[in-house]
Amino acid sequence: MSHIEEGKTNLLFQEFPALLRQGNQQALAQHPCMKLLHQAALLVARQYDGELLPYYYTYFGQERLANTGLAVHIPVRAGKPEGEALPRGIGLIVDEQTGELKFLGDPWGVDEHFYQKVQHAIVQNYTVLAHMAVLQHMQYQVSTQQIDEHIAITGGSYAVA
């Protein structure tokens, strides 16, 4: 049976609930954490030839707006396993009370491992981008390297002689 499933994360955006309650989408979109979240989701969407839309779909084809304006959609493509697509999308939702990031979507027909892999990749990308931003703000030169399923971040400060 098809249903909307909720995936929880450890990411907490403390300033977002107030912006969401105020309906201040412009301030939300300009927030540095939202920009990083958008970039993280876009990287995952592009990795799987998908796109970002502001909504995801229910089983009945009804649009559900993601309060972040971010939902990853990965269409079924020839030559790729059918279960490795998100034709209904998965919305990135911030809880309006706690600020916790959640994933909402209908995973019917999607490989469970792939569904979780996409969520994990978004969280991992966000974490990497956030760490890189902090290190760059501290004037470090930052590089990353993909090692299996993990990303290594290296930051160095170089003195000029």
Secondary structure, DSSP 8 states (H G I E B T S, - for coil): ----EEEEEEEE-TTHHHHHHHT-HHHHHHSHHHHHHHHHHHHHHHHTT-EEESEEE-TT--EEE-TTSEEEEE---TTS-TTS-EEEEEEEEE-TTT-EEEEEE--TTS-HHHHHHHHHHHHHHHHHHHHHHHHHHTT-EEEEEEETTEEEEEEE-----
